[in-house]
Structures are given as structure tokens and as C-alpha cells.
């Protein structure tokens, strides 16, 4: 994406560059970002940070002329009660990921869901998003059963998959396992022969290396030339989108003034190639990038959401995630 930006920059007389930085503490990172803004003219920052750290840094940066792109954390609160006017999200929210999966389940008629939930806060956030999606698309969570990551035989009812999935009637098993240590063993081990979705089996994701439509193959090949043998993942895609968004803003406004670029980025004038079909733009109510979500297994994309039978009065991409009337974000 930077190479593309630099090629465009040579035509319009703008120089694009990128700095990469890691830091030992939040304070060090805050000082570095502030220094970038004050001395180096850096206006846009791609943040690969967990939600708590991102919230703290954004608060400390205050109203400096900076815009941060969240490229890796799906936490819904970042787009809700903890939103910030100088943060945009190119990575999909947990609500978007959950809605995408629920659209597919509803279309299949798999609306009775057994949930296996892990112990981490991230697992709890996944289940909370699923509960919201179930209400939205008229599905039913039959039961939520906690699992443990332990070899202690005294806890076998929370570790044995056959026991955990027995004694209930359901169409599908949803696994909330942010660690990935439990979910990978659930498929083919359930008490009833049912599909597994969520953190394992069919997974909603920002990007999959197996997506082969909408010029995705060309993007994958370009990425692998510089990063092989690593394949492009969701955070890589989100970073690419952020750079493309800034590039388009500079090209369309013919300006490098921060206020002009930010205004364009957050307007409906932005039309971003998501490489997943529908063009993307940032929602004005929470600065979340509108983009399709892929539903994939380990080696194939099974479906792309939003599915065609789910409609919206203005933009079908807004069937995924929190719509304007629901938002808790107040800039």
C-alpha cells in the first residue's frame, strides 16, 4: 500500500513515508507519537494495540492533530462508550463479526445455538456480541456452558467435549475461545453431529488467505513477495486499508492539511476498495470502516457477509455491527 501511495505521490507532488516503532511502556509510546506530530509532521498512526492500551494512549494524546487507526482490536467499547473522535477503526468490530456469522446461521436455519465459553474477558465479549446478534436475527442461545483449560480430572465436566455438548438439542455449537487452545479440538467431538462455529470451525474474519475474488489473489501475491512465508491476516488487511484511505484522502483533496484530510476520510466521499466486493467508508457515528466480513474455515472462504437476503435502508454493510440508532458513541 505504501508503494502505491508513493507512486501516486510522485504524480501529485506529495511524499509519503512511514515510520515503525515499538515501545517498552505506554508513556514511551505516547512521547514518541507526540514527537512525531510536533517535529516530523506525522499525522496518521496505525495502532496495533489491545483495547485498554489504545484507550489510555488516546486519552493522553488529547486533541493533538493526529488520527489513529485501530488495525487489530475488535472490542466493541472502542466504537461505543469509549469511542474517540481522533480514532478510526479499519479492523471489524466484534459486533460486525458476530452479525456476519449470525446472518449465515439464520440463512441456513441453524438458529438453536449451544455456546461453549472460555474464561477470558475476550471470550465474554464474544458471547455478549453473540447474544446481541441472536436477538437481532431471531436466533436462540440454548445454553452457555463454561470450559476450562486444565488437565485436572476433577474438572472433566468443563474439559470433556462430549460431556459439555450432551443433554441439549441444538443446531450448531458456538465456541468462544480467544486463546485457540480449546476450540481446535471441538469439531468432530461434539455429542451430536453438529457444525462448529465462532473461534473454530467456521470463523468470521476480516481477511483470509483463501479469499480469491475481487482482486484478492493479486493482493495476496504482492503481500507474499515482501512477507513470505507469512500469509496476509486480518490486521494486515486493516493496515493496508488505513494506508489506502489516507492515500485517497490526499489524492482527492490535493492537500496535506490535517483538518482537510480528516474531514474527507470521515465523509461519505471516501470510497475505499475493500478487496471484498462492496466499497468501504467510515460510519459517521462511530468511525468504524464499513466492509464485508468473510466466513472461513482453515482453508476456504465459505461465505461473504452481508448475505443478499439481509437488507438496509441506506447501506447493506450497515446490517453488520452497530447501526446509528443503537450506538453508544458520543464524540
Secondary structure, 3 states (H helix, E strand, C coil): CHHHHHHHHHHHCCCCCCCCCCCCCHHHHHHHHHHHHHHHCCCEEEECCCHHHHHHHHHHHCCCCCEEEECCCCCHHHHCCCCCCCEEECCCCHHHHHHHHHHHHHHHCCCEEEEEECCCHHHHHHHHHHHHHHHHCCCEEEEEEECCCCCCHHHHHHCCHHHHCCCCCCCEEEEECCCCCCHHHCCCCCCCCCEEEECCCEEEECCCCCCCCCCHHHHHHHHHHHHCCCCCCHHHHHHHHHHHHHHHHHHHHCCCCHHHHHHHHCCCCCCECCCCCCCECECCCCCEECCCEEEECCCCEEEEECCCCCCCCCCHHHHCCCCHHHCCCCC
